[in-house]
Amino acid sequence: MFGSLFTSLNPKTAFRISITAIFVFAVFGTADAVFAQKKFSKSYPAGKNVRLQLTNRTGTITVRGWDKETVQISAVLQKPIANLEPKNLSGTIVIDVVRDNKGRNEVGDVNFNIAVPYSSSVDIETRIGNLQVNNIQGGLVRAHISSEGDITLTNIGAANVSAKNVIGDIFYDGVFQPSGIYRFYSTQGNINLRIPLRSSFQLIATAPSTRSISLGSFSNASMRFVGTGRRVVGKVGEGSASVTVTNQQGSIALLRR
Amino acid sequence: MNCENCQILISGYIDGELSPSESQSVSTHLAICLECAKLHEEFVSILGFCSEQLTEDSPPPNSQALWCRINNIIESEIAETKAQEALEPPVREKRGFWAGSLSFSRAQFVASFLAVAILSSLVTVVAYKNLTTPDDSLAGYETEPSVFDKMLAKIGVVDSPAERAKKRLEERKSAIEYWSQRVAKRRVDWDTDTRVTFDRNMGVIEKAVRQYTMAIEKDPQDEISSEMLDSSLNEKMELLREFSEL
């Protein structure tokens, strides 16, 4: 019936109806996915030395330091069933999506965008998804991915930094504080550390082969290749910070900032 | 970290009260120690139950009978201990160590002195080798195993990298089986993306485990491969444990 009606219309009208139908389908057909999302937003007054502890299941996490004594948490929950209950425990903001949703299926991605005072400590981990931390100068930055995802740490001045994943790249752009401890570990991904030329640290870098380790401007006479070149050990400057980089199947590069 | 320390810290770990390094140590230990992992799970489930039942007080059915049973068990244990004490023969008075007819010839004395000296030196060397951690300085990372190390490994006083790797594999076998079973139960509820991602990452880790196992088989003194194998096994257990929580 509709076929005969459609052919009885003049071509111009039929074309307009088709375009309108496609537009309506495009808008309302995808609306289900858009409307299914849930947004979450909450702010906490915080001191300068607040600690953020976040454990996520899947999704991206972006944390940035800002010049306000407030922690602002924004999240987009892919599925409204997901439960999110941040807690403020005497100076530590705890968000545990894994514990809050234990035994629930189909929780979906939870994508976080969090702002914290720049002098905060940040301890984040997720099962799957990318992690980004920017402009954090507090005591600790810990970014762990249980499986795959890229870790990007930029403008970091923390004295204790740990980044770990299985598949995915790790990029660190920051300084090594005197007596600081820095650990980077990946099973399969590239680890790039961009640091000032005048950094002072002792390095233990281990990768599958000599050609997987690039010291760039930081190569010096104290650097020794051991274990058929799979490990580089040595000092840059006075060697006050301790830097351990391990890559099971990828490369390691030190870049001048 | 040993089990005792882990069990002291476990409560703080659950509440997020530990320092990052302590938390990391506990997390690593939980991945490799089945007993502590089970304890951790029990704590978490108890806390979960308590938080759900905060306002509801649910006394056990027939609490009077329960107390009666507890009382009976305690009384029977006390009676058993007393009976055992009564049955034990009285302890004979011990004679002094030098009271016996111990007499050594000069040669025997010198030989025993030398034996004690060699044994104590050996124990000191072995203890030093086994107890010093490579984190202390760069020295442990800079050198290849010395001839002395190799000799100690050959006579079986110190484990060679290959033997250490074998021991670690055996130690972790039961933990890996346990977590694998947990994952097998849980994965039916995961969405397709999670299943695919988990399998892909497990594949990468297992590839590393195979690679370094083969390297150690090729060169049993290969310290770096032994360390890398250790890291890969830790990664495998952490991946299993963390995904079993989903």
Interface residues (C-beta under 8 A of the other chain):
Chain A: Q53 R57 T58 L89 T92 V94 V98 R99 K102 N105 E106 G108 S121 D123 R127 I128 L140 R142 S146 S147 E148 N160 S162 V166 I167 Y185 T187 Q188 Q202 I204 T206 R224 V226 G227 R230 R231 V233 G234 K235 T246 Q248 Q249
Chain B: G16 P20 S21 Q24 V44 G48 L138 Y141 E142 T143 E144 D189 W190 D191 D193 T194 T197 F198 R200 N201 V204 I205 K207 A208 Q211 D222 E223 I224 E227 M228 S231 S232 E235 E238 L239 E242 F243 E245 L246
